[in-house]
Amino acid sequence: MSPKLPSTSRSLPIALIRAREGVMSPIRDMLSETDITEQQWRVLRVLSEFGTLDTTTLADRSSLLFPSLTRIAATMRDKGLLTQTRDEVDRRRQLIEITAKGQKIIDDRTGQTTQIVADFKTRLGSENYETLLDLLALLDPGSHD
């Protein structure tokens, strides 16, 4: 007889998916008034925080697969949200930078984003919020902090 599986209510993968939906719902609501996707938002956030990045680093920090980033970046470039240039030293490397138009999307939503975070901190408590982030980082094989 094989061991009994844990209840789905105590399954980490299912709990993470449910939590992701709870976290993303207010972000989706915020983005509904824009012409960008959740993935494009992540790219803009990372570029806004870290500045110009090569495509491999940007894909990693945005939690995107490299082929997906390539497609997403092309769309964002066409929308005028970012620029792509070749590295002067290593011509194979692509460098991506946020444009003023892309930064404006971030800047225009800073208040909403801050409120979303404040709402989660209120719901969880500040200490639990920080502990949750720390615990999740333990599961991230590519944690950057």
Secondary structure, 3 states (H helix, E strand, C coil): CCCCCCCHHHCHHHHHHHHHHHHHHHHHHHHCCCCCCHHHHHHHHHHHHHCCEEHHHHHHHCCCCHHHHHHHHHHHHHCCCEEEEECCCCCCCEEEEECHHHHHHHHHCHHHHHHHHHHHHHHHCHHHHHHHHHHHHHHCCCCCC
